[in-house]
Amino acid sequence: MLNISIVLYHPNWKQIADLTESLLNYPHVHHIYWVDNSECATKELPISSPKVHYIVNDKNIGYGAAHNIAIRASIYDDIPLHLVINPDIIITPDTLPTLVTFIQEHPEIGCITPKVVYPNGQPQYLCKLLPTPLDVFGRRFLPKRWMEQRNQRYELRQSGYNRIMNIPYLSGCFMLLRTEAVRKARLFDERFFMYPEDVDLTRRIHRDYLTVFYPHTTIIHNHEQASYRSLRMLWIHMVNMCKYFNKWGWWKDPERTLVNRLTVEEYLNHLA
């Protein structure tokens, strides 16, 4: 069995209904949690199912904090797997069966994510090294040509994204989590309102489990990159990344140095 959580904020209910129907087609889904951070709850829901639970927070408590509500329920009920998924994801029929089978066959995996593409089929480079301040702030505020080579390395593009890889930073848009691993590593850090909660959780799970990119099934992500279009979202992004570096270290982060070196050696150096 697995539980699934989708965090909502002024949601597109047609989009939510389509995604939920796709998820309900997988027979081993136990519960789907819609966790709504909107200021006003929706009175008429598009789907009525005993498997779908609508949780209303009446305020925006943040992405990780909202998912934690559902993850705690999975831990309490001893549900072995929990899927964190964005509302703007389109899954294929084989996505969940493939990933669930693979993670069940490999107990050393604590988190797994599939290949992710844009609606036009172009790949999203969401497998990353643990970020340095230059990786985060440089790509936002320095000329693109100055950062191109560094971005290629940071996003592990030379790996080809065509084989199974153990990666220290996986995107929070789709994370199939082993509940036992989350229990051990602990949940999303609720100090982060939005953005770095996925790298923070992945790197903690990565200490004791494999955190795997699995390219043999694909999802579509209608990624809006809100912080590139909104000054408010950019501010939220930058503030929360500062919190992340305050936690782990700005220029001195020995774990980051070691993990990134080992990752580069495994997936990039042989291609040089």
C-alpha positions as a Markdown table, in Angstrom:
| # | Residue | x | y | z |
|---|---|---|---|---|
| 1 | Met | 0.0 | 0.0 | 0.0 |
| 2 | Leu | 1.0 | 3.6 | -0.4 |
| 3 | Asn | -0.4 | 7.0 | 0.6 |
| 4 | Ile | -0.2 | 10.1 | -1.6 |
| 5 | Ser | -0.2 | 13.8 | -0.7 |
| 6 | Ile | -0.9 | 16.8 | -3.0 |
| 7 | Val | -0.5 | 20.2 | -1.5 |
| 8 | Leu | -2.9 | 22.8 | -2.9 |
| 9 | Tyr | -3.0 | 26.6 | -3.0 |
| 10 | His | -5.9 | 28.2 | -4.9 |
| 11 | Pro | -6.0 | 25.0 | -7.0 |
| 12 | Asn | -7.1 | 24.4 | -10.5 |
| 13 | Trp | -9.7 | 21.7 | -9.6 |
| 14 | Lys | -9.9 | 20.3 | -13.1 |
| 15 | Gln | -6.1 | 19.6 | -12.9 |
| 16 | Ile | -6.4 | 18.1 | -9.4 |
| 17 | Ala | -9.3 | 15.9 | -10.5 |
| 18 | Asp | -7.5 | 14.6 | -13.5 |
| 19 | Leu | -4.3 | 13.8 | -11.5 |
| 20 | Thr | -6.3 | 12.2 | -8.7 |
| 21 | Glu | -8.3 | 10.0 | -11.1 |
| 22 | Ser | -5.0 | 8.8 | -12.6 |
| 23 | Leu | -3.6 | 8.0 | -9.2 |
| 24 | Leu | -6.8 | 6.1 | -8.1 |
| 25 | Asn | -6.3 | 3.8 | -11.1 |
| 26 | Tyr | -3.5 | 2.2 | -9.2 |
| 27 | Pro | -5.2 | -0.4 | -7.0 |
| 28 | His | -2.7 | -0.3 | -4.1 |
| 29 | Val | -3.3 | 3.4 | -3.3 |
| 30 | His | -4.6 | 3.5 | 0.3 |
| 31 | His | -5.3 | 7.2 | 0.8 |
| 32 | Ile | -4.8 | 10.4 | -1.2 |
| 33 | Tyr | -4.5 | 13.5 | 0.9 |
| 34 | Trp | -5.4 | 16.9 | -0.6 |
| 35 | Val | -3.8 | 19.3 | 1.8 |
| 36 | Asp | -5.1 | 22.8 | 1.1 |
| 37 | Asn | -3.1 | 25.8 | 2.1 |
| 38 | Ser | -5.6 | 28.3 | 0.6 |
| 39 | Glu | -7.1 | 30.9 | 2.9 |
| 40 | Cys | -10.6 | 29.7 | 2.0 |
| 41 | Ala | -11.6 | 26.1 | 1.7 |
| 42 | Thr | -13.5 | 24.7 | -1.3 |
| 43 | Lys | -17.0 | 23.6 | -0.4 |
| 44 | Glu | -17.7 | 21.5 | -3.5 |
| 45 | Leu | -15.0 | 19.0 | -4.3 |
| 46 | Pro | -14.7 | 17.5 | -7.8 |
| 47 | Ile | -14.2 | 13.9 | -6.6 |
| 48 | Ser | -16.0 | 12.0 | -3.9 |
| 49 | Ser | -14.1 | 8.9 | -2.9 |
| 50 | Pro | -13.4 | 7.2 | 0.4 |
| 51 | Lys | -9.8 | 7.1 | -0.5 |
| 52 | Val | -9.6 | 10.9 | -0.9 |
| 53 | His | -9.2 | 13.1 | 2.2 |
| 54 | Tyr | -9.4 | 16.8 | 2.1 |
| 55 | Ile | -7.5 | 18.6 | 4.8 |
| 56 | Val | -7.9 | 22.4 | 5.2 |
| 57 | Asn | -5.3 | 24.5 | 6.9 |
| 58 | Asp | -7.0 | 27.9 | 6.4 |
| 59 | Lys | -3.6 | 29.5 | 5.8 |
| 60 | Asn | -0.5 | 28.9 | 3.8 |
| 61 | Ile | 1.7 | 26.9 | 6.2 |
| 62 | Gly | 4.3 | 26.1 | 3.5 |
| 63 | Tyr | 4.9 | 23.2 | 1.1 |
| 64 | Gly | 6.9 | 20.9 | 3.4 |
| 65 | Ala | 4.8 | 21.5 | 6.5 |
| 66 | Ala | 1.6 | 20.7 | 4.5 |
| 67 | His | 3.1 | 17.4 | 3.2 |
| 68 | Asn | 4.2 | 16.5 | 6.7 |
| 69 | Ile | 0.6 | 16.3 | 7.8 |
| 70 | Ala | 0.0 | 13.4 | 5.4 |
| 71 | Ile | 3.4 | 11.8 | 5.9 |
| 72 | Arg | 2.8 | 11.6 | 9.6 |
| 73 | Ala | -0.5 | 9.8 | 8.9 |
| 74 | Ser | 1.5 | 7.3 | 6.8 |
| 75 | Ile | 4.0 | 6.7 | 9.6 |
| 76 | Tyr | 1.2 | 6.4 | 12.2 |
| 77 | Asp | -0.7 | 3.8 | 10.0 |
| 78 | Asp | 2.5 | 2.0 | 9.1 |
| 79 | Ile | 2.0 | 2.5 | 5.3 |
| 80 | Pro | 5.3 | 1.4 | 3.7 |
| 81 | Leu | 5.4 | 4.0 | 0.9 |
| 82 | His | 4.4 | 7.6 | 0.6 |
| 83 | Leu | 4.3 | 9.6 | -2.7 |
| 84 | Val | 4.8 | 13.4 | -2.6 |
| 85 | Ile | 3.5 | 14.8 | -5.9 |
| 86 | Asn | 2.9 | 18.3 | -7.3 |
| 87 | Pro | -0.6 | 19.1 | -8.6 |
| 88 | Asp | 0.9 | 20.0 | -12.0 |
| 89 | Ile | 2.1 | 16.5 | -12.8 |
| 90 | Ile | 0.7 | 14.2 | -15.5 |
| 91 | Ile | 1.5 | 10.5 | -14.9 |
| 92 | Thr | 1.5 | 7.7 | -17.4 |
| 93 | Pro | -0.3 | 4.4 | -16.5 |
| 94 | Asp | 3.0 | 2.6 | -15.8 |
| 95 | Thr | 4.5 | 5.2 | -13.6 |
| 96 | Leu | 3.4 | 4.0 | -10.2 |
| 97 | Pro | 3.5 | 0.2 | -10.9 |
| 98 | Thr | 7.0 | 0.5 | -12.2 |
| 99 | Leu | 8.4 | 2.7 | -9.4 |
| 100 | Val | 6.7 | 0.8 | -6.6 |
| 101 | Thr | 7.9 | -2.5 | -7.9 |
| 102 | Phe | 11.4 | -1.3 | -8.2 |
| 103 | Ile | 11.6 | 0.3 | -4.8 |
| 104 | Gln | 10.1 | -2.8 | -3.2 |
| 105 | Glu | 12.7 | -5.0 | -4.9 |
| 106 | His | 15.5 | -2.7 | -3.6 |
| 107 | Pro | 15.1 | -2.1 | 0.2 |
| 108 | Glu | 18.2 | 0.0 | 0.1 |
| 109 | Ile | 16.3 | 2.7 | -1.8 |
| 110 | Gly | 14.8 | 5.5 | 0.4 |
| 111 | Cys | 13.5 | 7.7 | -2.3 |
| 112 | Ile | 12.9 | 7.3 | -6.1 |
| 113 | Thr | 11.9 | 9.7 | -8.8 |
| 114 | Pro | 11.3 | 9.1 | -12.6 |
| 115 | Lys | 12.4 | 11.0 | -15.6 |
| 116 | Val | 10.6 | 14.4 | -15.8 |
| 117 | Val | 9.8 | 16.3 | -19.0 |
| 118 | Tyr | 8.0 | 19.5 | -20.0 |
| 119 | Pro | 4.8 | 19.2 | -22.0 |
| 120 | Asn | 6.7 | 19.6 | -25.2 |
| 121 | Gly | 8.8 | 16.6 | -24.4 |
| 122 | Gln | 12.0 | 18.5 | -23.5 |
| 123 | Pro | 13.8 | 17.1 | -20.4 |
| 124 | Gln | 13.8 | 18.8 | -17.0 |
| 125 | Tyr | 17.3 | 18.5 | -15.4 |
| 126 | Leu | 16.2 | 17.8 | -11.9 |
| 127 | Cys | 19.0 | 15.6 | -10.7 |
| 128 | Lys | 21.5 | 17.9 | -9.0 |
| 129 | Leu | 24.5 | 18.0 | -6.8 |
| 130 | Leu | 24.1 | 19.5 | -3.3 |
| 131 | Pro | 24.1 | 23.3 | -4.1 |
| 132 | Thr | 26.7 | 25.8 | -3.1 |
| 133 | Pro | 25.7 | 29.5 | -2.8 |
| 134 | Leu | 27.2 | 30.2 | -6.2 |
| 135 | Asp | 25.0 | 27.4 | -7.8 |
| 136 | Val | 21.9 | 29.0 | -6.3 |
| 137 | Phe | 22.5 | 32.8 | -6.5 |
| 138 | Gly | 24.8 | 32.8 | -9.5 |
| 139 | Arg | 22.3 | 31.1 | -11.8 |
| 140 | Arg | 19.7 | 33.7 | -10.8 |
| 141 | Phe | 21.8 | 36.9 | -10.8 |
| 142 | Leu | 24.8 | 36.4 | -13.0 |
| 143 | Pro | 24.9 | 36.3 | -16.8 |
| 144 | Lys | 23.8 | 33.0 | -18.2 |
| 145 | Arg | 27.0 | 32.5 | -20.2 |
| 146 | Trp | 29.1 | 32.9 | -17.0 |
| 147 | Met | 27.2 | 30.0 | -15.3 |
| 148 | Glu | 26.5 | 27.7 | -18.3 |
| 149 | Gln | 29.4 | 25.3 | -17.7 |
| 150 | Arg | 28.8 | 25.2 | -13.9 |
| 151 | Asn | 25.1 | 24.6 | -14.4 |
| 152 | Gln | 25.9 | 21.7 | -16.7 |
| 153 | Arg | 27.9 | 20.1 | -13.9 |
| 154 | Tyr | 25.5 | 21.1 | -11.1 |
| 155 | Glu | 22.6 | 19.4 | -13.0 |
| 156 | Leu | 24.7 | 16.4 | -14.1 |
| 157 | Arg | 23.7 | 16.9 | -17.7 |
| 158 | Gln | 26.7 | 14.9 | -19.1 |
| 159 | Ser | 25.3 | 11.8 | -17.4 |
| 160 | Gly | 22.8 | 11.7 | -20.2 |
| 161 | Tyr | 19.8 | 11.2 | -17.8 |
| 162 | Asn | 19.4 | 7.7 | -19.4 |
| 163 | Arg | 20.5 | 5.3 | -16.6 |
| 164 | Ile | 19.6 | 4.7 | -13.0 |
| 165 | Met | 21.6 | 7.0 | -10.7 |
| 166 | Asn | 22.0 | 7.5 | -7.0 |
| 167 | Ile | 21.7 | 11.3 | -6.7 |
| 168 | Pro | 21.9 | 13.5 | -3.5 |
| 169 | Tyr | 19.3 | 16.1 | -4.6 |
| 170 | Leu | 16.0 | 15.0 | -6.2 |
| 171 | Ser | 13.1 | 17.3 | -7.0 |
| 172 | Gly | 10.1 | 17.6 | -4.7 |
| 173 | Cys | 7.7 | 17.6 | -7.6 |
| 174 | Phe | 7.6 | 13.8 | -7.4 |
| 175 | Met | 9.2 | 11.8 | -4.6 |
| 176 | Leu | 8.2 | 8.2 | -3.9 |
| 177 | Leu | 9.4 | 7.8 | -0.3 |
| 178 | Arg | 10.0 | 4.7 | 1.8 |
| 179 | Thr | 8.2 | 5.6 | 5.0 |
| 180 | Glu | 10.9 | 3.9 | 7.1 |
| 181 | Ala | 13.5 | 6.1 | 5.5 |
| 182 | Val | 11.6 | 9.3 | 6.3 |
| 183 | Arg | 11.0 | 8.1 | 9.8 |
| 184 | Lys | 14.7 | 7.7 | 10.3 |
| 185 | Ala | 15.8 | 10.9 | 8.5 |
| 186 | Arg | 12.8 | 12.8 | 9.8 |
| 187 | Leu | 10.3 | 14.7 | 7.8 |
| 188 | Phe | 10.5 | 17.9 | 5.8 |
| 189 | Asp | 12.1 | 20.7 | 7.7 |
| 190 | Glu | 9.3 | 23.1 | 8.4 |
| 191 | Arg | 11.6 | 26.1 | 8.8 |
| 192 | Phe | 11.7 | 26.2 | 5.0 |
| 193 | Phe | 8.4 | 27.7 | 3.7 |
| 194 | Met | 9.2 | 26.7 | 0.2 |
| 195 | Tyr | 11.9 | 25.6 | -2.3 |
| 196 | Pro | 14.9 | 24.0 | -0.4 |
| 197 | Glu | 12.8 | 21.5 | 1.5 |
| 198 | Asp | 13.4 | 18.8 | -1.2 |
| 199 | Val | 17.2 | 19.1 | -1.2 |
| 200 | Asp | 17.3 | 19.2 | 2.6 |
| 201 | Leu | 15.2 | 16.0 | 2.9 |
| 202 | Thr | 16.9 | 14.1 | 0.0 |
| 203 | Arg | 20.4 | 14.7 | 1.5 |
| 204 | Arg | 19.3 | 13.5 | 4.9 |
| 205 | Ile | 17.8 | 10.3 | 3.4 |
| 206 | His | 20.9 | 9.9 | 1.2 |
| 207 | Arg | 23.0 | 9.4 | 4.3 |
| 208 | Asp | 21.5 | 6.0 | 5.0 |
| 209 | Tyr | 19.7 | 5.0 | 1.8 |
| 210 | Leu | 20.0 | 5.3 | -2.0 |
| 211 | Thr | 18.1 | 8.3 | -3.5 |
| 212 | Val | 17.5 | 7.1 | -7.0 |
| 213 | Phe | 16.7 | 8.7 | -10.4 |
| 214 | Tyr | 14.9 | 6.0 | -12.4 |
| 215 | Pro | 14.7 | 7.0 | -16.1 |
| 216 | His | 12.7 | 4.1 | -17.5 |
| 217 | Thr | 9.3 | 5.7 | -16.8 |
| 218 | Thr | 8.4 | 9.3 | -17.5 |
| 219 | Ile | 6.1 | 12.0 | -16.1 |
| 220 | Ile | 5.1 | 15.4 | -17.5 |
| 221 | His | 5.6 | 18.4 | -15.3 |
| 222 | Asn | 3.9 | 21.7 | -16.2 |
| 223 | His | 6.7 | 23.5 | -14.3 |
| 224 | Glu | 5.8 | 27.2 | -14.0 |
| 225 | Gln | 9.0 | 28.4 | -12.3 |
| 226 | Ala | 7.1 | 31.0 | -10.3 |
| 227 | Ser | 10.2 | 32.6 | -8.8 |
| 228 | Tyr | 11.3 | 33.6 | -12.4 |
| 229 | Arg | 8.1 | 35.4 | -13.0 |
| 230 | Ser | 7.2 | 36.9 | -9.6 |
| 231 | Leu | 9.4 | 39.2 | -7.4 |
| 232 | Arg | 7.5 | 37.9 | -4.4 |
| 233 | Met | 8.3 | 34.3 | -5.2 |
| 234 | Leu | 11.9 | 35.2 | -6.0 |
| 235 | Trp | 12.1 | 36.8 | -2.5 |
| 236 | Ile | 10.6 | 33.7 | -0.9 |
| 237 | His | 13.1 | 31.6 | -2.8 |
| 238 | Met | 16.1 | 33.6 | -1.8 |
| 239 | Val | 15.1 | 33.9 | 1.9 |
| 240 | Asn | 14.6 | 30.2 | 2.2 |
| 241 | Met | 17.8 | 29.3 | 0.5 |
| 242 | Cys | 19.6 | 31.6 | 3.0 |
| 243 | Lys | 18.0 | 29.5 | 5.7 |
| 244 | Tyr | 19.2 | 26.4 | 4.0 |
| 245 | Phe | 22.8 | 27.6 | 3.9 |
| 246 | Asn | 22.5 | 28.8 | 7.5 |
| 247 | Lys | 21.6 | 25.3 | 8.4 |
| 248 | Trp | 24.2 | 23.3 | 6.4 |
| 249 | Gly | 27.0 | 25.8 | 5.8 |
| 250 | Trp | 27.6 | 28.5 | 3.2 |
| 251 | Trp | 31.1 | 27.9 | 1.9 |
| 252 | Lys | 32.2 | 25.3 | 4.4 |
| 253 | Asp | 30.0 | 22.2 | 4.2 |
| 254 | Pro | 32.2 | 19.0 | 4.5 |
| 255 | Glu | 29.3 | 16.7 | 3.8 |
| 256 | Arg | 28.4 | 18.5 | 0.6 |
| 257 | Thr | 32.0 | 18.5 | -0.6 |
| 258 | Leu | 32.3 | 14.7 | -0.1 |
| 259 | Val | 28.9 | 13.8 | -1.5 |
| 260 | Asn | 29.4 | 16.0 | -4.6 |
| 261 | Arg | 32.9 | 14.6 | -5.2 |
| 262 | Leu | 31.7 | 11.0 | -5.1 |
| 263 | Thr | 28.7 | 11.8 | -7.3 |
| 264 | Val | 30.8 | 13.5 | -9.9 |
| 265 | Glu | 33.4 | 10.7 | -9.8 |
| 266 | Glu | 30.6 | 8.1 | -10.4 |
| 267 | Tyr | 28.6 | 9.8 | -13.1 |
| 268 | Leu | 30.7 | 12.5 | -14.8 |
| 269 | Asn | 34.4 | 11.9 | -14.6 |
| 270 | His | 34.4 | 8.8 | -16.8 |
| 271 | Leu | 32.9 | 10.9 | -19.6 |
| 272 | Ala | 35.6 | 13.6 | -19.5 |
